[in-house]
Amino acid sequence: MEIFKFLNPKRAFLGTNDSIIDNFVTFFYLLIFLLLAYQITKYFLKKHVHQEDLPSFYNKLKITRYIYSLVGFLGLISVFYTRIVYLPTILALTAAGLVISLKDVTLNFVGWIMIHNNNGFKVGDRMEIDGVKGDVVNIGIMKFTLLEVNREESTDQSTNRLIHIPNHAIIIKNIHLSTSQMDYLWDEIKIQLSYSSDWEKAEEICNTILKEMFDVNNLKQNIEKKLLKISENYMLKLGKTSPIVYTTIDGSKIILSLRYLTRVHEKRNNRTNISRKILHEFKKHPNIVL
């Protein structure tokens, strides 16, 4: 740090020493150095980013920012507390005081650490917490932000509202999470037929449409790959992946339940495409009455 003190303008031009001024000058140069280093790191990260890696770039940039901020904070303490032998004690007492007086802030920081571990979530994941459903668009030290999604099962469309949730909520609230590691979920469409309808033909049509829309072998391979990765943290077993049609009787109606695996963000489009195909096919058969 002596080189920074030597560059003190007061010392250079007037030839006088002032330990306080020296400390401020030292920290000023350290701050300039950290800002330049951060901009250089940001430039190289941005240079190698691809469109599909934007979430990864975002996370790396956030972590880099936190690291440089921490280095700056430690530099501030080390510059102004020249008796470095007392630094561990000072840090310990400061940390204890912060934990006690800033309980919510501390819990939010703990929540942030939990979010970034293997069992947490990241930007782009869809989740539901405390009655709010949405896609994660930002993760900060104190809070994370969701782009709200309509909670109705049949829609799953964005409301364009941003919801800010404190990080400590993940400690005390139940979370329903759809991650990019396993971004498939079961969806179901129910169709009511009159009792006089040719339900066997209707069931055959529905099965055919599902098989045409979903490549069972390819779907199984994709899920197996994701399952292999996620099994490092969870005990999961691959069950049935083929789409299926269940037929039941409900009073005077026959119910066809179409059940299939779909990607989280393709749910509504798949519902629409399946429904349109079914309506077109049923229209060709007058003995199928909805």
Backbone as numpy.savetxt, mean C-alpha at the origin, in Angstrom:
# Nx Ny Nz CAx CAy CAz Cx Cy Cz
35.44 18.09 11.52 34.63 19.29 11.52 35.49 20.56 11.52
36.80 20.45 11.81 37.66 21.62 11.90 37.73 22.37 10.57
37.63 21.61 9.46 37.70 22.27 8.15 36.53 23.23 7.96
35.35 22.86 8.51 34.19 23.73 8.40 34.38 24.99 9.27
34.96 24.80 10.46 35.20 25.94 11.33 36.20 26.90 10.70
37.18 26.35 9.97 38.18 27.19 9.30 37.53 28.07 8.23
36.44 27.57 7.64 35.75 28.33 6.59 34.79 29.36 7.16
34.78 29.55 8.48 33.96 30.57 9.12 34.41 31.95 8.62
33.51 32.73 7.96 33.90 34.05 7.42 34.46 34.97 8.50
33.90 34.94 9.70 34.36 35.81 10.78 35.81 35.50 11.14
36.12 34.19 11.18 37.49 33.78 11.51 38.43 34.14 10.37
37.96 33.96 9.11 38.82 34.18 7.95 39.17 35.66 7.77
38.18 36.56 7.97 38.42 37.97 7.67 38.84 38.79 8.89
38.33 38.42 10.07 38.64 39.21 11.26 39.67 38.55 12.15
39.90 37.25 11.91 40.89 36.54 12.70 40.46 36.28 14.12
39.16 36.31 14.39 38.66 36.06 15.75 37.97 34.71 15.80
37.96 34.12 17.00 37.32 32.82 17.20 36.05 32.99 18.03
35.04 32.28 17.66 33.78 32.27 18.41 33.20 30.87 18.29
33.21 30.12 19.39 32.79 28.71 19.33 31.34 28.57 18.88
30.47 29.49 19.32 29.05 29.40 18.93 28.90 29.62 17.44
29.56 30.68 16.93 29.50 30.95 15.49 30.10 29.78 14.72
31.22 29.24 15.23 31.84 28.08 14.58 30.85 26.92 14.48
30.10 26.70 15.53 29.13 25.60 15.53 28.04 25.83 14.49
27.54 27.06 14.41 26.50 27.36 13.42 27.03 27.21 12.00
28.25 27.68 11.77 28.86 27.56 10.44 29.06 26.10 10.08
29.53 25.32 11.05 29.73 23.88 10.80 28.43 23.21 10.41
27.37 23.51 11.16 26.08 22.89 10.86 25.54 23.38 9.52
25.77 24.66 9.19 25.32 25.20 7.90 25.96 24.44 6.74
27.27 24.24 6.82 27.97 23.51 5.76 27.51 22.05 5.70
27.27 21.47 6.87 26.78 20.09 6.90 25.42 20.00 6.23
24.56 21.00 6.49 23.22 21.02 5.88 23.31 21.14 4.37
24.19 22.03 3.89 24.39 22.18 2.44 24.86 20.87 1.82
25.81 20.23 2.50 26.33 18.95 2.00 25.23 17.90 1.90
24.38 17.80 2.94 23.30 16.81 2.94 22.27 17.11 1.85
21.94 18.38 1.64 20.98 18.75 0.59 21.52 18.38 -0.79
22.80 18.66 -1.02 23.40 18.30 -2.31 23.44 16.79 -2.49
23.82 16.07 -1.42 23.87 14.61 -1.50 22.49 14.03 -1.77
21.46 14.61 -1.14 20.10 14.13 -1.35 19.66 14.36 -2.80
19.95 15.53 -3.35 19.56 15.83 -4.73 20.28 14.91 -5.71
21.55 14.61 -5.44 22.31 13.70 -6.31 21.71 12.29 -6.25
21.40 11.83 -5.02 20.78 10.51 -4.85 19.43 10.46 -5.57
18.64 11.51 -5.42 17.33 11.59 -6.07 17.47 11.55 -7.59
18.50 12.22 -8.12 18.73 12.24 -9.56 19.02 10.84 -10.09
19.90 10.10 -9.40 20.25 8.75 -9.86 19.08 7.78 -9.71
18.28 7.94 -8.65 17.10 7.09 -8.50 16.10 7.35 -9.62
15.91 8.63 -9.95 14.95 9.01 -10.98 15.42 8.57 -12.36
16.72 8.57 -12.56 17.29 8.23 -13.86 17.02 6.79 -14.24
16.95 5.91 -13.24 16.80 4.48 -13.50 15.39 3.96 -13.24
14.44 4.86 -13.04 13.08 4.42 -12.74 12.31 4.15 -14.03
11.46 3.14 -14.03 10.57 2.83 -15.14 9.14 3.08 -14.70
8.25 3.22 -15.67 6.85 3.55 -15.37 6.23 2.53 -14.43
6.54 1.24 -14.64 5.94 0.20 -13.81 6.56 0.14 -12.41
7.70 0.85 -12.21 8.38 0.82 -10.92 8.15 2.09 -10.10
7.11 2.87 -10.46 6.87 4.13 -9.76 6.63 3.94 -8.26
5.83 2.94 -7.83 5.67 2.74 -6.39 7.00 2.44 -5.68
7.86 1.64 -6.34 9.16 1.32 -5.77 10.04 2.57 -5.67
10.01 3.39 -6.72 10.76 4.65 -6.71 10.28 5.56 -5.59
8.97 5.64 -5.43 8.38 6.47 -4.37 8.88 6.03 -2.99
8.86 4.72 -2.74 9.28 4.19 -1.44 10.77 4.45 -1.19
11.59 4.25 -2.22 13.03 4.47 -2.08 13.32 5.94 -1.78
12.59 6.83 -2.45 12.80 8.27 -2.24 12.41 8.68 -0.83
11.30 8.12 -0.33 10.87 8.44 1.04 11.90 7.97 2.06
12.40 6.73 1.88 13.40 6.19 2.81 14.68 7.02 2.77
15.09 7.42 1.55 16.29 8.26 1.40 16.12 9.58 2.14
14.93 10.17 2.03 14.65 11.44 2.70 14.74 11.29 4.22
14.21 10.18 4.72 14.25 9.95 6.17 15.70 9.75 6.65
16.49 9.03 5.85 17.88 8.77 6.24 18.67 10.08 6.34
18.54 10.93 5.30 19.26 12.20 5.32 18.77 13.11 6.44
17.47 13.07 6.73 16.93 13.87 7.84 17.51 13.40 9.18
17.63 12.07 9.34 18.20 11.52 10.57 19.67 11.90 10.72
20.41 11.82 9.61 21.83 12.21 9.64 21.96 13.68 10.02
21.08 14.52 9.45 21.11 15.95 9.79 20.81 16.20 11.25
19.84 15.46 11.80 19.48 15.61 13.22 20.64 15.20 14.12
21.26 14.06 13.81 22.41 13.60 14.60 23.59 14.56 14.46
23.74 15.12 13.25 24.80 16.10 13.04 24.59 17.35 13.87
23.32 17.80 13.96 22.99 18.97 14.78 23.36 18.74 16.24
23.02 17.56 16.75 23.33 17.25 18.15 24.84 17.17 18.38
25.54 16.49 17.47 26.98 16.31 17.66 27.75 17.62 17.54
27.23 18.56 16.73 27.90 19.84 16.56 27.76 20.72 17.79
26.55 20.79 18.34 26.29 21.70 19.45 26.59 21.09 20.82
26.64 19.74 20.89 27.04 19.09 22.14 28.45 18.56 21.95
29.39 19.47 22.10 30.78 19.11 21.81 31.34 18.09 22.79
30.75 18.00 23.97 31.19 16.98 24.92 30.53 15.65 24.53
31.11 15.02 23.55 30.50 13.84 22.94 30.32 12.70 23.93
31.09 12.72 25.04 30.99 11.65 26.02 29.59 11.62 26.64
28.92 12.79 26.67 27.59 12.85 27.26 26.47 12.60 26.24
26.85 12.44 24.98 25.84 12.32 23.92 24.89 11.14 24.11
25.36 9.92 24.44 24.42 8.80 24.64 23.41 9.07 25.75
23.88 9.69 26.86 22.96 10.00 27.96 21.93 11.03 27.53
22.39 12.04 26.81 21.47 13.08 26.33 20.42 12.50 25.40
20.87 11.64 24.48 19.94 11.02 23.54 18.93 10.13 24.27
19.40 9.37 25.26 18.51 8.47 26.00 17.45 9.25 26.76
17.87 10.32 27.44 16.91 11.14 28.20 15.93 11.85 27.27
16.45 12.32 26.14 15.58 12.98 25.16 14.55 12.01 24.62
15.00 10.80 24.27 14.08 9.79 23.74 13.01 9.41 24.75
13.41 9.24 26.02 12.44 8.88 27.07 11.41 9.98 27.25
11.86 11.23 27.22 10.94 12.35 27.36 9.96 12.43 26.21
10.46 12.19 25.00 9.59 12.23 23.83 8.54 11.12 23.87
8.96 9.92 24.28 8.02 8.79 24.35 6.88 9.08 25.31
7.22 9.68 26.46 6.20 9.95 27.48 5.29 11.11 27.07
5.89 12.20 26.60 5.10 13.40 26.31 4.39 13.35 24.96
4.93 12.58 24.04 4.34 12.51 22.69 3.89 11.08 22.40
2.94 10.60 23.19 2.50 9.21 23.07 1.95 8.91 21.68
1.07 9.79 21.17 0.46 9.56 19.87 1.50 9.57 18.76
2.43 10.52 18.86 3.50 10.59 17.86 4.34 9.33 17.89
4.65 8.86 19.10 5.45 7.63 19.25 4.72 6.43 18.66
3.41 6.32 18.96 2.62 5.20 18.43 2.54 5.27 16.91
2.43 6.48 16.37 2.40 6.63 14.91 3.71 6.18 14.29
4.82 6.48 14.96 6.13 6.05 14.45 6.26 4.53 14.51
5.79 3.93 15.61 5.79 2.46 15.72 4.92 1.86 14.62
3.76 2.48 14.37 2.89 2.01 13.29 3.57 2.10 11.94
4.35 3.17 11.73 5.08 3.34 10.46 6.09 2.21 10.27
6.77 1.83 11.35 7.73 0.71 11.28 7.00 -0.58 10.93
5.83 -0.80 11.56 5.06 -2.02 11.29 4.56 -2.06 9.85
4.20 -0.90 9.31 3.73 -0.83 7.93 4.82 -1.28 6.96
6.06 -0.92 7.27 7.17 -1.21 6.35 7.82 -2.57 6.57
7.32 -3.37 7.54 7.90 -4.71 7.68 7.24 -5.67 6.70
7.63 -6.93 6.75 7.17 -7.90 5.76 5.66 -8.14 5.79
5.03 -7.91 6.94 3.60 -8.15 7.07 2.77 -6.88 6.91
3.41 -5.80 6.46 2.71 -4.54 6.31 2.11 -4.37 4.92
2.03 -3.12 4.48 1.48 -2.85 3.15 2.29 -1.74 2.51
2.01 -1.46 1.25 2.76 -0.44 0.53 1.82 0.34 -0.39
2.38 1.38 -1.01 1.60 2.21 -1.92 1.07 1.34 -3.07
-0.22 1.49 -3.37 -0.86 0.72 -4.43 -1.74 -0.40 -3.91
-1.54 -0.81 -2.64 -2.37 -1.87 -2.06 -3.77 -1.34 -1.76
-4.75 -2.22 -1.86 -6.13 -1.86 -1.49 -6.42 -2.42 -0.10
-7.05 -1.60 0.73 -7.31 -2.01 2.10 -8.61 -1.40 2.61
-9.10 -1.99 3.70 -10.26 -1.44 4.40 -9.92 -1.42 5.89
-10.07 -0.25 6.50 -9.76 -0.08 7.91 -10.74 0.89 8.55
-11.30 0.49 9.67 -12.22 1.34 10.43 -13.36 1.87 9.56
-13.90 1.01 8.70 -15.03 1.39 7.86 -14.67 2.18 6.61
-13.37 2.39 6.37 -12.92 3.13 5.19 -12.20 2.18 4.25
-12.58 2.21 2.98 -11.99 1.34 1.97 -11.32 2.20 0.91
-10.11 1.80 0.49 -9.43 2.59 -0.53 -8.08 2.03 -0.91
-7.43 2.72 -1.86 -6.09 2.36 -2.31 -5.06 3.25 -1.62
-3.98 2.65 -1.15 -2.94 3.41 -0.45 -2.17 4.26 -1.47
-2.14 5.58 -1.26 -1.45 6.48 -2.19 -0.27 7.20 -1.53
-0.17 7.12 -0.21 0.95 7.77 0.47 1.13 7.14 1.85
2.39 6.98 2.24 2.72 6.47 3.59 3.75 7.41 4.20
3.34 8.12 5.26 4.24 9.02 5.96 4.59 8.48 7.33
5.45 9.19 8.05 5.86 8.74 9.37 4.70 8.81 10.36
3.82 9.82 10.19 2.72 10.02 11.13 1.38 9.46 10.63
1.18 9.41 9.32 -0.11 8.98 8.78 0.07 8.39 7.39
-0.93 7.64 6.96 -0.97 7.18 5.58 -2.28 7.65 4.95
-2.32 7.70 3.62 -3.45 8.27 2.91 -4.06 7.25 1.97
-5.39 7.17 1.99 -6.13 6.29 1.09 -6.91 7.12 0.08
-6.93 6.66 -1.17 -7.86 7.19 -2.16 -9.12 6.35 -2.03
-10.16 6.94 -1.47 -11.35 6.19 -1.07 -12.01 5.48 -2.25
-12.49 4.27 -1.96 -13.24 3.46 -2.93 -14.62 3.19 -2.35
-15.63 3.24 -3.21 -17.00 2.95 -2.77 -17.06 1.57 -2.14
-17.68 1.48 -0.97 -17.70 0.21 -0.22 -18.69 -0.80 -0.77
-19.57 -0.39 -1.67 -20.53 -1.34 -2.24 -19.78 -2.41 -3.03
-20.10 -3.67 -2.75 -19.39 -4.79 -3.37 -19.52 -4.78 -4.89
-20.62 -4.25 -5.40 -20.86 -4.31 -6.84 -20.15 -3.21 -7.62
-19.55 -2.23 -6.92 -18.95 -1.09 -7.64 -17.43 -1.07 -7.52
-16.92 -0.87 -6.31 -15.47 -0.75 -6.11 -14.86 0.37 -6.95
-15.58 1.48 -7.11 -15.09 2.61 -7.88 -14.60 3.71 -6.95
-13.58 4.45 -7.41 -13.01 5.52 -6.61 -14.01 6.67 -6.44
-14.01 7.27 -5.23 -14.84 8.44 -4.97 -14.04 9.73 -5.14
-12.73 9.60 -5.41 -11.82 10.74 -5.55 -11.65 11.54 -4.26
-11.94 10.93 -3.13 -11.71 11.57 -1.84 -10.47 10.97 -1.19
-9.62 11.82 -0.63 -8.43 11.36 0.09 -8.74 11.27 1.58
-8.45 10.13 2.18 -8.69 9.91 3.60 -7.35 9.74 4.30
-7.06 10.59 5.28 -5.81 10.51 6.04 -6.06 9.74 7.34
-5.26 8.72 7.58 -5.43 7.85 8.75 -4.12 7.80 9.53
-4.15 8.07 10.85 -2.91 7.99 11.64 -2.36 6.57 11.65
-1.04 6.45 11.64 -0.41 5.13 11.55 -0.75 4.21 12.71
-1.02 4.78 13.90 -1.29 3.92 15.05 -2.61 3.16 14.90
-3.43 3.54 13.91 -4.70 2.85 13.69 -4.48 1.38 13.32
-3.34 1.06 12.68 -3.10 -0.33 12.28 -2.82 -1.22 13.49
-2.51 -0.59 14.64 -2.23 -1.37 15.86 -3.53 -1.74 16.56
-4.52 -0.85 16.51 -5.74 -1.05 17.31 -6.97 -1.37 16.47
-6.86 -1.30 15.13 -8.01 -1.55 14.27 -7.79 -2.81 13.43
-8.91 -3.44 13.04 -8.84 -4.57 12.12 -8.62 -4.05 10.70
-7.76 -4.75 9.96 -7.43 -4.33 8.60 -7.79 -5.45 7.63
-8.49 -5.09 6.55 -8.76 -6.02 5.45 -7.86 -5.56 4.30
-6.90 -6.40 3.94 -5.85 -5.97 3.02 -5.82 -6.83 1.77
-5.78 -6.16 0.61 -5.56 -6.83 -0.67 -4.23 -6.34 -1.20
-3.20 -7.15 -1.10 -1.85 -6.70 -1.46 -1.50 -7.12 -2.87
-0.44 -6.49 -3.40 0.04 -6.85 -4.73 0.68 -8.24 -4.72
1.00 -8.76 -3.51 1.55 -10.12 -3.42 0.47 -11.16 -3.71
-0.76 -10.88 -3.32 -1.87 -11.79 -3.59 -3.08 -10.93 -3.95
-3.10 -10.43 -5.20 -4.11 -9.44 -5.57 -5.33 -10.06 -6.25
-5.62 -11.33 -5.91 -6.83 -11.98 -6.42 -7.84 -12.15 -5.29
-9.11 -12.01 -5.62 -10.17 -12.28 -4.64 -11.34 -12.97 -5.35
-12.15 -13.66 -4.55 -13.33 -14.32 -5.10 -14.47 -13.32 -5.23
-15.08 -13.29 -6.40 -16.27 -12.46 -6.62 -17.42 -13.38 -7.02
-18.63 -12.91 -6.81 -19.80 -13.75 -7.07 -20.94 -12.92 -7.67
-21.53 -13.45 -8.72 -22.70 -12.83 -9.35 -23.87 -13.79 -9.21
-25.00 -13.29 -8.71 -26.19 -14.12 -8.54 -27.25 -13.75 -9.57
-27.81 -14.77 -10.20 -28.85 -14.58 -11.23 -30.10 -15.32 -10.80
-31.23 -14.64 -10.81 -32.51 -15.25 -10.46 -33.25 -15.68 -11.73
-33.67 -16.93 -11.75 -34.47 -17.46 -12.86 -35.84 -17.86 -12.35
-36.83 -17.76 -13.23 -38.16 -18.26 -12.86 -38.11 -19.78 -12.78
-39.04 -20.35 -12.00 -39.02 -21.79 -11.77 -39.27 -22.58 -13.06
-39.93 -21.94 -14.04 -40.24 -22.62 -15.31 -39.10 -22.52 -16.33
-38.03 -21.83 -15.98 -36.91 -21.64 -16.92 -36.13 -22.94 -17.12
-35.45 -23.00 -18.25 -34.54 -24.12 -18.53 -33.22 -23.82 -17.79
-33.20 -24.15 -16.50 -32.06 -23.79 -15.67 -30.78 -24.54 -16.06
-30.95 -25.76 -16.61 -29.77 -26.53 -17.01 -29.05 -25.84 -18.17
-29.83 -25.33 -19.12 -29.23 -24.61 -20.24 -28.57 -23.32 -19.75
-29.25 -22.63 -18.83 -28.70 -21.39 -18.27 -27.39 -21.67 -17.54
-27.35 -22.76 -16.79 -26.13 -23.13 -16.07 -25.00 -23.45 -17.04
-25.33 -24.14 -18.12 -24.33 -24.48 -19.14 -23.76 -23.22 -19.78
-24.64 -22.27 -20.10 -24.20 -21.01 -20.71 -23.26 -20.26 -19.77
-23.63 -20.19 -18.51 -22.80 -19.47 -17.53 -21.43 -20.12 -17.37
-21.39 -21.44 -17.30 -20.11 -22.15 -17.18 -19.22 -21.89 -18.40
-19.83 -21.90 -19.58 -19.08 -21.67 -20.81 -18.47 -20.26 -20.83
-19.27 -19.28 -20.43 -18.80 -17.89 -20.42 -17.63 -17.72 -19.44
-17.75 -18.32 -18.26 -16.68 -18.21 -17.27 -15.39 -18.85 -17.77
-15.50 -20.01 -18.42 -14.31 -20.69 -18.93 -13.66 -19.91 -20.07
-14.49 -19.22 -20.87 -13.96 -18.41 -21.96 -13.22 -17.18 -21.43
-13.74 -16.60 -20.36 -13.17 -15.36 -19.84 -11.93 -15.58 -18.98
-11.89 -16.72 -18.29 -10.79 -16.96 -17.35 -10.01 -18.21 -17.75
-8.74 -18.01 -18.12 -7.85 -19.12 -18.46 -7.43 -19.79 -17.15
-8.02 -20.95 -16.86 -7.83 -21.61 -15.57 -6.36 -21.96 -15.33
-5.69 -22.51 -16.33 -4.29 -22.92 -16.16 -3.38 -21.73 -15.90
-3.57 -20.67 -16.70 -2.75 -19.47 -16.53 -3.02 -18.81 -15.18
-4.30 -18.80 -14.79 -4.69 -18.23 -13.50 -4.03 -18.98 -12.35
-4.04 -20.30 -12.45 -3.45 -21.13 -11.39 -1.96 -20.89 -11.28
-1.28 -20.76 -12.42 0.17 -20.51 -12.42 0.50 -19.17 -11.77
-0.29 -18.14 -12.12 -0.06 -16.81 -11.54 -0.23 -16.83 -10.02
-1.28 -17.50 -9.56 -1.55 -17.55 -8.12 -0.49 -18.36 -7.41
-0.01 -19.45 -8.03 1.04 -20.27 -7.41 2.32 -19.46 -7.22
2.66 -18.62 -8.21 3.86 -17.79 -8.09 3.72 -16.80 -6.94
2.56 -16.17 -6.87 2.33 -15.20 -5.79 2.28 -15.90 -4.43
1.70 -17.09 -4.42 1.58 -17.83 -3.17 2.95 -18.25 -2.65
3.85 -18.60 -3.57 5.20 -19.00 -3.18 5.93 -17.85 -2.49
5.71 -16.64 -2.99 6.35 -15.46 -2.42 5.76 -15.10 -1.06
4.43 -15.14 -0.99 3.75 -14.71 0.24 3.86 -15.76 1.34
4.19 -17.02 0.97 4.29 -18.09 1.96 5.50 -17.92 2.87
6.38 -16.96 2.55 7.51 -16.66 3.44 7.02 -16.09 4.76
5.84 -15.47 4.74 5.31 -14.82 5.94 3.98 -15.41 6.41
3.28 -16.14 5.54 1.97 -16.66 5.90 1.87 -18.14 5.52
1.12 -18.89 6.32 0.87 -20.30 6.01 -0.39 -20.38 5.17
-0.21 -20.38 3.84 -1.34 -20.42 2.93 -1.28 -21.66 2.06
-2.43 -22.14 1.69 -2.53 -23.35 0.86 -3.40 -23.04 -0.34
-2.95 -23.45 -1.52 -3.70 -23.20 -2.75 -4.92 -24.11 -2.82
-6.08 -23.50 -2.85 -7.32 -24.26 -2.96 -7.82 -24.27 -4.39
-9.12 -24.35 -4.54 -9.74 -24.39 -5.86 -9.61 -23.03 -6.54
-9.20 -23.01 -7.80 -9.06 -21.75 -8.53 -9.99 -21.67 -9.74
-10.64 -22.77 -10.09 -11.51 -22.79 -11.27 -12.82 -22.07 -10.98
-13.33 -21.29 -11.95 -14.65 -20.68 -11.78 -15.73 -21.76 -11.74
-16.81 -21.49 -11.03 -17.85 -22.50 -10.86 -19.21 -21.83 -10.77
-20.25 -22.57 -11.15 -21.64 -22.08 -11.05 -22.39 -22.98 -10.08
-22.95 -22.38 -9.02 -23.77 -23.11 -8.06 -25.25 -22.84 -8.35
-26.06 -23.89 -8.25 -27.50 -23.76 -8.50 -28.27 -24.11 -7.23
-29.13 -23.18 -6.79 -29.93 -23.40 -5.58 -31.36 -22.93 -5.82
-32.27 -23.39 -4.94 -33.68 -22.98 -5.00 -33.96 -22.05 -3.83
-34.60 -20.92 -4.13 -34.96 -19.96 -3.10 -36.43 -19.57 -3.30
-37.31 -20.27 -2.58 -38.75 -20.02 -2.74 -39.20 -20.42 -4.13
-39.74 -19.45 -4.86 -40.23 -19.71 -6.22 -39.19 -19.37 -7.28
-37.97 -19.12 -6.86 -36.91 -18.74 -7.79 -35.78 -19.76 -7.79
-35.09 -19.84 -8.93 -33.87 -20.64 -9.05 -32.70 -19.65 -9.09
-31.72 -19.87 -8.23 -30.59 -18.95 -8.13 -29.34 -19.60 -8.72
-28.75 -18.93 -9.70 -27.44 -19.33 -10.23 -26.38 -18.40 -9.64
-25.42 -18.98 -8.94 -24.35 -18.17 -8.32 -23.05 -18.43 -9.07
-22.57 -17.41 -9.79 -21.34 -17.52 -10.56 -20.18 -17.05 -9.68
-19.26 -17.94 -9.41 -18.14 -17.63 -8.50 -16.83 -17.78 -9.27
-15.96 -16.77 -9.18 -14.72 -16.77 -9.96 -13.68 -15.88 -9.27
-12.41 -16.14 -9.59 -11.31 -15.33 -9.07 -11.03 -14.18 -10.02
-10.86 -12.99 -9.45 -10.58 -11.81 -10.26 -9.54 -10.94 -9.57
-8.78 -10.21 -10.35 -7.86 -9.23 -9.76 -8.67 -8.13 -9.08
-8.12 -7.59 -8.02 -8.84 -6.60 -7.22 -9.32 -5.43 -8.07
-8.44 -4.87 -8.90 -8.78 -3.67 -9.65 -9.53 -3.97 -10.95
-9.78 -5.25 -11.24 -10.53 -5.61 -12.44 -11.93 -6.12 -12.11
-12.30 -6.03 -10.86 -13.54 -6.63 -10.38 -14.76 -6.10 -11.12
-14.91 -4.78 -11.19 -16.12 -4.23 -11.80 -16.16 -4.48 -13.31
-15.02 -4.36 -13.98 -14.98 -4.63 -15.43 -15.36 -6.07 -15.73
-14.87 -7.01 -14.92 -15.22 -8.42 -15.13 -16.71 -8.66 -14.89
-17.26 -8.02 -13.87 -18.70 -8.14 -13.60 -19.51 -7.66 -14.81
-19.10 -6.53 -15.36 -19.81 -5.95 -16.50 -19.72 -6.86 -17.72
-18.51 -7.34 -18.02 -18.33 -8.20 -19.20 -19.11 -9.51 -19.08
-19.08 -10.12 -17.89 -19.82 -11.36 -17.67 -21.32 -11.12 -17.83
-21.81 -10.06 -17.23 -23.25 -9.75 -17.29 -23.71 -9.51 -18.72
-22.92 -8.77 -19.49 -23.30 -8.49 -20.89 -23.34 -9.77 -21.72
-22.34 -10.63 -21.54 -22.31 -11.88 -22.29 -23.51 -12.76 -21.93
-23.84 -12.83 -20.63 -24.97 -13.65 -20.19 -26.28 -13.12 -20.78
-26.47 -11.81 -20.74 -27.70 -11.22 -21.28 -27.84 -11.50 -22.78
-26.72 -11.39 -23.51 -26.75 -11.67 -24.95 -27.12 -13.13 -25.22
-26.54 -14.06 -24.44 -26.80 -15.48 -24.66 -28.22 -15.86 -24.22
-28.66 -15.34 -23.08 -30.02 -15.66 -22.61 -31.08 -15.15 -23.58
-30.77 -14.07 -24.27 -31.73 -13.48 -25.21 -32.02 -14.44 -26.37
-31.07 -15.34 -26.64 -31.24 -16.31 -27.73 -32.13 -17.49 -27.32
-32.44 -17.58 -26.02 -33.21 -18.73 -25.52 -34.46 -18.24 -24.79
-35.59 -18.24 -25.48 -36.84 -17.74 -24.87 -37.28 -18.54 -23.64
-36.80 -19.78 -23.53 -37.20 -20.61 -22.38 -36.38 -20.32 -21.12
-35.49 -19.33 -21.20 -34.77 -18.87 -20.01 -35.34 -17.51 -19.63
-36.04 -17.47 -18.51 -36.75 -16.25 -18.09 -36.14 -15.73 -16.79
-35.72 -14.47 -16.83 -35.15 -13.84 -15.64 -36.25 -13.28 -14.74
